[in-house]
Amino acid sequence: MAGTAGGIVLGFFLKAAEWLTGKKVYTLLLNVDFIPLLNRIVWPEWMEFFFHLLLSFSITAVFLGLLSKTKRPFTTAFVLVLPTVFLYYPLSILSHKPVAAPYNGQAFGWWAAGHALYALVLGLYGQKIKREA
């Protein structure tokens, strides 16, 4: 549930940011054109979003595993998600299609804010689990 909610919140946040600013941060989030085999197909947006959710499920699984060993769901979520913020640079450099520029500070800010929001959703979910335990 947390992986779905977090992934959807992140996706819609970056889609809104791209729509409002023109910075292609949502396009960057969904882009798979640099991955061998996957790049042989032009995927519809819903399928690229599904790939994004699969990654979100993986991050959430690690989060839930760590949550059983810690009493700090928000700290755990933010520490786990922090590296994904910096994926902005290699992903934007590796992309073949037009995405947010690698050194665009505004686009990076939207990307970082979206991922912080994602961590917040995970942390809230973790806090709920801790309370119910």
C-alpha positions as CSV (number, residue, x, y, z in Angstrom):
1,M,0.0,0.0,0.0
2,A,2.8,2.5,0.9
3,G,4.7,1.8,-2.3
4,T,1.6,2.4,-4.4
5,A,0.6,5.6,-2.5
6,G,4.1,7.0,-2.4
7,G,4.7,6.2,-6.1
8,I,1.5,7.7,-7.1
9,V,2.0,10.9,-5.0
10,L,5.6,11.3,-6.5
11,G,4.4,10.7,-10.0
12,F,1.5,13.1,-9.8
13,F,3.6,15.7,-8.1
14,L,6.3,15.6,-10.8
15,K,3.7,15.5,-13.5
16,A,2.2,18.7,-12.1
17,A,5.6,20.3,-11.7
18,E,6.4,19.5,-15.4
19,W,3.1,20.8,-16.5
20,L,3.5,24.1,-14.5
21,T,7.2,24.7,-15.3
22,G,8.0,22.9,-18.5
23,K,10.9,21.2,-16.8
24,K,10.7,17.5,-17.9
25,V,11.0,16.0,-14.4
26,Y,8.0,13.6,-14.9
27,T,9.4,12.5,-18.2
28,L,12.7,11.8,-16.4
29,L,11.0,9.8,-13.7
30,L,9.3,7.5,-16.2
31,N,12.2,7.3,-18.7
32,V,13.6,3.8,-19.5
33,D,15.2,4.5,-22.9
34,F,18.7,4.0,-21.6
35,I,18.0,0.4,-20.2
36,P,19.0,-2.3,-22.7
37,L,16.2,-4.4,-24.0
38,L,13.5,-2.1,-22.5
39,N,14.7,0.6,-24.9
40,R,13.8,-1.4,-27.9
41,I,10.1,-0.7,-27.3
42,V,8.3,2.7,-27.2
43,W,6.3,2.2,-24.1
44,P,3.0,3.9,-23.4
45,E,3.0,6.3,-20.4
46,W,0.9,3.9,-18.3
47,M,3.5,1.2,-18.7
48,E,6.4,3.5,-17.9
49,F,4.4,4.5,-14.8
50,F,4.0,0.8,-13.9
51,F,7.8,0.4,-14.1
52,H,8.1,3.4,-11.8
53,L,5.7,1.7,-9.3
54,L,7.7,-1.5,-9.4
55,L,10.7,0.4,-8.3
56,S,8.6,2.1,-5.6
57,F,7.5,-1.4,-4.4
58,S,11.1,-2.4,-4.2
59,I,12.1,0.6,-2.1
60,T,9.1,0.1,0.1
61,A,10.1,-3.6,0.7
62,V,13.5,-2.5,1.9
63,F,11.9,0.3,4.0
64,L,9.6,-2.3,5.7
65,G,12.5,-4.6,6.3
66,L,14.5,-1.7,8.0
67,L,11.4,-0.5,9.9
68,S,11.3,-3.7,11.9
69,K,14.8,-2.9,13.2
70,T,14.3,0.8,14.0
71,K,11.9,3.0,15.9
72,R,12.3,6.0,13.5
73,P,10.1,5.6,10.4
74,F,10.7,9.1,9.1
75,T,14.4,9.0,9.5
76,T,14.6,5.6,7.9
77,A,12.4,6.7,5.0
78,F,14.4,9.9,4.3
79,V,17.8,8.1,4.6
80,L,16.6,5.3,2.2
81,V,15.1,7.8,-0.3
82,L,18.0,10.3,-0.2
83,P,20.1,8.4,-2.8
84,T,17.2,8.5,-5.3
85,V,17.4,12.3,-5.2
86,F,20.9,12.2,-6.7
87,L,19.9,9.7,-9.4
88,Y,18.7,12.9,-11.1
89,Y,22.1,13.5,-12.5
90,P,23.0,10.1,-14.1
91,L,19.4,9.6,-15.3
92,S,19.3,13.0,-17.0
93,I,22.7,12.4,-18.6
94,L,21.9,8.9,-19.8
95,S,18.5,9.7,-21.3
96,H,18.1,9.7,-25.0
97,K,14.8,11.5,-25.0
98,P,14.5,15.2,-23.9
99,V,14.3,15.3,-20.1
100,A,15.3,17.9,-17.5
101,A,18.8,19.1,-18.1
102,P,21.5,17.6,-15.8
103,Y,22.5,20.9,-14.2
104,N,19.1,22.7,-14.1
105,G,18.7,23.8,-10.5
106,Q,15.0,24.4,-10.7
107,A,14.3,20.9,-12.2
108,F,16.6,19.3,-9.6
109,G,14.7,21.2,-6.9
110,W,11.3,19.8,-8.1
111,W,12.9,16.3,-8.3
112,A,14.2,16.6,-4.8
113,A,10.9,18.0,-3.4
114,G,9.0,15.1,-5.1
115,H,11.3,12.5,-3.6
116,A,11.1,14.2,-0.1
117,L,7.3,14.0,-0.5
118,Y,7.7,10.3,-1.3
119,A,9.8,9.8,1.8
120,L,7.2,11.6,3.9
121,V,4.5,9.2,2.6
122,L,6.7,6.2,3.5
123,G,7.4,7.7,6.9
124,L,3.7,8.3,7.6
125,Y,2.9,4.7,6.6
126,G,5.8,3.5,8.8
127,Q,4.5,5.6,11.7
128,K,1.0,4.0,11.3
129,I,2.5,0.5,11.3
130,K,4.5,1.3,14.5
131,R,1.5,2.7,16.2
132,E,-0.6,-0.4,15.4
133,A,2.1,-2.8,16.5
